[in-house]
Amino acid sequence: MRARPDGPAAGPVRPRRRGAAPCLRRFWLHTPHSYERTAYLQALAAIDRDGLEHLYAESLWDCEETTRLLGIASAPTSPETLGRIAILRDDPMETPEVRAAARDRLLAPTGPT
C-alpha cells in the first residue's frame, strides 16, 4: 500500500486546502458558538499559517480558555500582546492553566513557543 501524497511529508500545502482558509476565517468571525473558535484557529494553523498573527493576538481576549491558551502560545511578541499576557498572568479570576501559560510565555526568551 502506498502512502497518501497529502501526508505530513508531502511538502507544500495543496491549493484545495488553502482554499478552505477564507471559509475558516469567516467562521472564526461569525460563529455563534465561541467554543468553535479554537478548532477554527487550529485548522487554520494546520493549513495556512499566513496572517494568523492578528487572530492569535485577538485570541488573548477570547472568552474560551482553550482559545486564550492558543493566543498565549502563538501571539506575536509586541508591547500590546505582552501587556495582555501579563494581565492574564496576574488575573485572579483567570484559570490556573491560563495563568501558568502566560507566566511561562513571559519568561520565555523571545517570541511565541
NORBEL-V58766 format. One record per run of one state. SS is the DSSP state (H for helix, E for strand, - for the rest). FROM is the first residue (numbers start at 1). LEN is the number of residues. If there is no record, write none. Layout:
BEGIN
ss=SS from=FROM len=LEN
ss=SS from=FROM len=LEN
END
This chain:
BEGIN
ss=- from=1 len=14
ss=H from=15 len=16
ss=- from=31 len=5
ss=H from=36 len=12
ss=- from=48 len=5
ss=H from=53 len=7
ss=- from=60 len=5
ss=H from=65 len=10
ss=- from=75 len=4
ss=H from=79 len=12
ss=- from=91 len=5
ss=H from=96 len=12
ss=- from=108 len=6
END
